[in-house]
């Protein structure tokens, strides 16, 4: 069963971004994250829906990673 909580490093690897970017997106772009104690945890399906909904887009409307 692959419905487990992912760490900051794991979600960063999954999205192909650095951990600093993950923290920035949590605060600046309302990336879906849950704080458990001192740790941020993520559900992959919530993050996928957030990305599909445009949450990871650049300010100018370009997609992240798009050239």
C-alpha positions in Angstrom: 0.0 0.0 0.0 1.6 3.3 -1.1 -0.7 5.8 0.7 1.9 6.9 3.2 3.0 10.4 4.3 6.0 11.7 2.5 8.8 13.9 4.0 10.1 17.2 2.7 13.0 15.4 1.0 10.8 12.8 -0.5 8.3 15.3 -1.9 11.2 17.4 -3.2 12.7 14.4 -5.0 9.2 13.4 -6.4 8.7 16.9 -7.8 12.3 17.4 -8.8 12.9 20.5 -6.6 15.2 21.4 -3.7 14.0 21.2 -0.1 14.3 25.0 0.2 11.8 25.3 -2.6 9.4 23.0 -0.8 9.5 25.2 2.3 9.0 28.3 0.1 6.1 26.8 -1.7 4.4 25.9 1.6 4.6 29.5 2.8 4.3 31.4 -0.4 2.1 29.2 -2.6 -0.1 27.3 -0.1 1.4 24.0 -1.0 -0.7 21.3 0.7 1.3 20.1 3.7 0.6 18.9 7.2 2.8 19.8 10.2 3.2 16.8 12.5 5.2 17.9 15.5 8.1 19.8 14.0 8.0 17.9 10.7 6.1 18.7 7.5 4.4 15.8 5.8 2.7 15.4 2.5 0.1 13.2 0.8 1.2 12.6 -2.8 -2.4 12.8 -4.2 -2.9 16.2 -2.5 0.3 17.6 -4.0 -0.5 16.1 -7.4 -3.9 17.9 -7.4 -2.3 21.1 -6.3 0.2 21.0 -9.1 -2.5 20.1 -11.7 -4.6 23.1 -10.4 -1.7 25.5 -11.1 -0.3 25.8 -7.6 3.3 25.2 -8.8 3.1 27.7 -11.7 5.6 30.6 -12.0 4.2 34.1 -11.3 4.2 34.9 -15.0 2.0 31.9 -15.7 4.7 29.6 -17.1 4.9 26.0 -15.7 7.7 25.0 -13.5 10.3 23.2 -15.5 9.0 24.4 -18.8 11.6 25.9 -21.2 
